[in-house]
Amino acid sequence: MAGAVGEMQAALTPAGLGIALSGATAGGLLGSIGLMIIGDRLGRAVPLVVLLVAGGALKAATGFADSPTAFIVAFIAWNTVYALCFMYFVAVAAALSADGRWSGPPAGDVPRGVGPHPDHRRLSTGGLRT
C-alpha cells in the first residue's frame, strides 16, 4: 500500500520505497533497543497513549505528504512509532496477567486495527490526489 500511495501522491520511485521500507525496519530495530535500555522507567500506559497519538498524527502526515522526502520521513517515523506502540501494548497485556491468560487475546486483536487502515485513510482524506 505504501508503494501505491507514495507513487500516486508523492511521486515516490521504487528506490525511494526501498529507502522508506528499510528505514522503517531500522527505526523499529533501534526503537526496540532503546526500549530495552529504558525498560519500564517511564511506566506503561502514558508512553503507550503518547505513542498512539503520535502514530496517528504521523499516519495523517504520510497521507498528506506531497513530496518523496516528506513521504519517506513521515513513513519511517510512523512505522517506528507503531513498532514501539506494539511493544508497549504487548508489555501492558503481559503485565495485566502474570499467568498469560490475558496477553494472548489483545495481541491477537492488533490486526483488527491494522487491516482497515488503507480504506480509512482513503475515506478520511477524500481519496487519493492524482
LINTATA-V775214 format. One line per field, one symbol per residue. ss: DSSP state (H for helix, E for strand, C for the rest). burial: # if it has 24 or more other C-alpha atoms within 12 Angstrom, else .. Layout:
BEGIN
ss->???
burial->???
END
This chain:
BEGIN
ss->CHHHHHHHHHCCCHHHHHHHHHHHHHHHHHHHHHHHHHCCCCCCHHHHHHHHHHHHHHHHHHHHCCCHHHHHHHHHHHHHHHHHHHHHHHHHHHHHCCCCCCHHHHHHHHHHHHHCHHHHHHHHCCCCCC
burial->.##.###.####...##.###.###.##..#...#........#..##..##..##.#########.#.########################...........................#......#..
END
